[in-house]
Amino acid sequence: MIKTVRLAGWITGLLLALPAWSQTTTLRIQDYPGLGNFLVRVANANGLCEKQGLKCELKTIPAAPLGIQTLLSGDLDVAFGPPEVVVQAAHKGADLKVIASGAREPIFFLMAAAGLETPNAGKGYPGMMQDFKGKRVGVTARGSGAEFQLVDMLKDAGMRAEDVTIVAVGAPNTAFPAMVNKQIDALVLFTPMDGFCEVSKACRVVLDPRKGQGPADILNLRGAASVQTVRAEFAARNPKAVEAYVRVLREAEVLARNPAQFDAMLKIARDTFPINAPGGERVLEVALRNSMPGFGADVDPKALQHAAQYLHSNGQIDRLVDTSRLLQR
């Protein structure tokens, strides 16, 4: 009888030490070439998902619109991308929930090819946008956050989207060759393109919202520059897994933003996205240093609502979306 009681107590203690659910929950999460969904990479490298009873399985989908489509088809559990794409999907009737961020600071910046003359650069924004009139400007995909922000840059400068030719060039690993091969004259994209430009000199960053440059509409996205999104029915069926995932991201943020952890973070970047080209390690180092201040798990509701407001004011959606309904409570 004493042995039985002791065994029962041991089992009870073991169960209390486990996460709130006994079976590991696999989350299929969108990632991108480059630094990608970096907080999840940090979490995986440090066993944070396993600690919360999760398996965080990253899937590379290089454009936010495709990520949302894959999410809605049921082949992805967590999409990661700009709030503009989420708002567009909600505007069209998609039942979504924003559960966290990942990159709170602006993620897109404008680059010019090395050979492109920019006589108005000295004027700063918005006058500098005149240098891109009639030029081919690359974005990740049509209907992407990069395109929405490019259009906003142009309109805020008194120009139209039709003043440039918008070209879909994908993620940095395909966009950089397009720039080098002179298929495009300029580019609105995310890191590590800043690293590629600095190391290769094939391009240069000419407008960087991370430094407070550009239209107010983009700067006001700080706090929700890229968000983690699930289907509403998934959130309703898996509340504990969603809560655990948010805890994982918050723990990863503490590591990712700590300057003392830079070398460890750089190793994660190199291990998860090695750039096997001359200067590749330096490219990632530059990109990571530029990105570290922006990593963050929590969403600013005002920034998320601003994404809807500027899409509406620019005529990219015909009614204002109440993003408070998108936020997971």
N, C-alpha and C positions, 0 to 999 in steps of 0.2 A: 504493500500500500504506500509506504514511504517513497519507494522508487517511482511509483506511478505518479505521485503528487509532484515529485521533483522534475520528472520528464514533462509533465503538463506545464509546470512553471517555466521550464526552459523553452518550450515551444511558444508559449505566450510571449516571453521576452523577445524571441526571434521575430515573431510577427510584428511586435511593436516597433522593432528596429527597421522594418521594411517600409517602403513608400506606402501611401494610402491605398494603392491597388497592387495586387500581388503579381500581376503579369506585366511584363515589359510592353510598353506601347511604342510602336514604331511611327515616327512622323517623317513623311516625305517632304522635304523642305527645298525651296528654290534657292539655287546658287548661281553665280555668274563667273565667267573667266576673270582673272585678276584677284583682287582682295575679296570680291564677292560678298557673301553673307558672313562677314568675318567673325561676328560674335559667336555664331554657331561653330565655326572652325575652332575658335578658342575653346569653346565648351567641349567639343569632341577631343581636343588635344589634352584636356585636363580632367576628363572623366566626369564632367558636370551633368551631362545628360543621364548617364547610368545612375548617378547618385539620386536622381529624381525619378527613376523608373522608366526612363525614356531611351529610345534608340533614335538619334537624330541623323537621319539619312539624307545627305545633300544630293540634289539632282541639278546638274548644270542646264539651265534654260536661259539663254543669253539676252532675252528681251522681256520686259514686263508684260506687254500685251499677251505674248505667248504663255507667260507664267499664269496669268489670270485665266486664259482659256483652258490650260491644263488643269488648273484648280477646279474650274467649273465642270470639267469632264469627269472629275473624280480620280484622276491619275496623280494628283498632288494634294497634300494636306495643308501646306503653308506656302503661300506666294509671298515674294519679297520684291518690292519695287516702289516707284514714286507714287505718292497719294493721288496724283492727277489720273493715273490709269485706274486706280480703285474707284475714284469718284465717277469716272466715265462709265465703268461697268455697273456701278450702282444706279447711275442715271438711266441706264438701259434696262434695269430691272433685276440685276443680279443681287441675291440676298447674301451679303458678306458681313464679316465682322473684322475690324482692325483690332488686333490683340496686343501689339507692341510695335516698337520701332526697330532700330538696328543701326541706322545712320541718321542722326538728328540734324546735322549740318548739311547744307546744300551738297549734292553729289555730282552735279553736272557743271562743266565749265567750257568756255569757248576757246578753241585753238585755231590758229592760222598756220597754213603750210609755210615752210621756210622761205619759199620763193614768192609768196604773195605780198605785194606792196600794200602797206597800210598807212597812207599819208595822214589819215585822221586819228591815228593812234594817240597822238599827243593831246587830243581833245578829251580823252577819256570817254566814259559812257555818259550819254547816249550817242554823241557825235561820231564815235568810232564805228558804229554799225554801218555807216554809209560805205565803208570800205568793202562790205560784203555784198553790195548790190550787184546782181547779175552773176554771182558766184555759186558754185556747187558746195552745199554744206551738208556734211554727213551727220546722221543720227543713228541710234541703235536700230530702230524700226519705225515704220510709219505708225502713227497713233501712240507713240511712246512718250514717256515723260520728257525725254530729250527734245522731241519735236515740239511738245507743248511749250517748253521753256524757250526754245528758239523763237517760236512765233511770238511769245510775250516780249522777248528782247527786241524783236523787230517792231512790233506795234508800239511799244513804249518809246521807241526812237522815231516814231512817226512814219514807219515803213509798213509794208504789207508782207504777208507770207509769200505772195507771188513775186516779190522782188528778188528771191533767191530760188535756186533749184534744190529741193530737199532730197537727199539720197540716203537710203537705208544701207548701212555698212556693218551692222552687227556690233559685237563687243570689241574691246581693244585689240584682241588677237587678230581680228579681221579688219578692223578700222585702220590700224597703223599701216599695214601694207597698202591700203587704199590711198592713204595720205602720201606715202613714199612714192607710189607709182603714179601720182598726180591724177588719180581718178576723182579726187575732191580737192577743193581749195581751202576748206575750213571744216571744223568738226565740233559738235557739241556732244560730249561724252563724259564718262566717269573714269576714275582712277583704275589702272595705273597709266592712263594716257599721259598724265602730267609727268610721270617718271620717264616714259618713252621720249617725250618732247625734250626734257632737260638733258637726258643722256645722249640721245642721238642727234639733237639739233635739227631734226627733220621738220619740226614744228615748234610753236611757242604758244604758251597760254596767254591770251590777250584780255580775257574777262573771267574773273574768278570770284563767284559769289561767296566762297568760303572766306574771302578777304574783305567782304562787305561791298563788292562791286556788282553793279547790275541793277535791274528794276526792283522796286520795292516788293512787287508781287512774289518774286523768287526769294528775296531775303526774308520775307515774312513766313516762308515755309520752314524756317529753323524750328526744330522741335518735332518735325514730322517729315523730314526730307525723303525718307524711304521707310516703308512700313511693312509689318508682317501681317498677312491677311489670311483668314480661313473662311470657309463656307459657314453660314449661320447655323445650318443644321448640324455641321460637324462640331461646332462649339457647344451646341445644346446637348449633343450625345456624349461629348468627351470633356466635360468641364474640368475634371481633375488634371487631365493631360495638358489642357491649355494653360491652366494655372501653373503647372510644373514647368512648362516651356518658358513662360514669362520669368519664373524664378531663375531658370538656367541663364537666360539672357542677361538678367541683372547681375548675376554672379560673374558672368563672362565680361561684362562691362568694367567691373572693378579691375580685372586683370588687364584688359585691353587698353585702358586709358592711363595706366600707371607708367610714367616715364621710366621707372626703374625696371620695368618688365619689357623694355623695347627689344632687347636682343632675343628674348624668348618669343615675343610676338613676331619678330622678323623670321625666326626659324619656322614658325607655323606658316607664315606666308610663303616661304620658300619651299616648304614640304608639300603644301597643298596646291601651289601653282608655280612650279619652277619655270623660269624663262630661260630656255637653253639657247641663248644668243649672246654675242658680245655685249657686256654691260648689263646683262639681265638681272644680276643680283643687285646692282646699283639702282636699276629701275624700280624694283620692289621696295628698296630702302627709302627712296624718295617718296614713292606713293604712300607708304605706311606712315612716314613722318607727317605728311600732309593730311592724312585721314584720321589719325589717332584722336585728335580733339573732338571729332564728330561722332565717335561711336557712342551709342546710348540705347537703352532698352525702352524707356518710357515715351509715350506719345503726348505731345502738347495738343490738347483739344482745339485751342485757338488756331494753331498752325494748320491742323487738318481741315478745319472749316475754311481757312483762307484759301486752301487749294481749290475748294468748290467755288468760292466767291470769285477768284480770278478767272477760272474757266468760264464762269457765267458772264462776267463783265467783258471778256474777250469774245463772247459769242461761240465758244466751243461746246457749251451745253446750253439748252434753251430754257432750263429752269434751275433754280438754285437747289442743290441737294443739302439736306440737313445732316451733316456728318456726325452729329451726336448720336444718331440712330445706328451709325456704323461702328461706334466704339463698343467694345466688349466691356461690360461692367463687372 
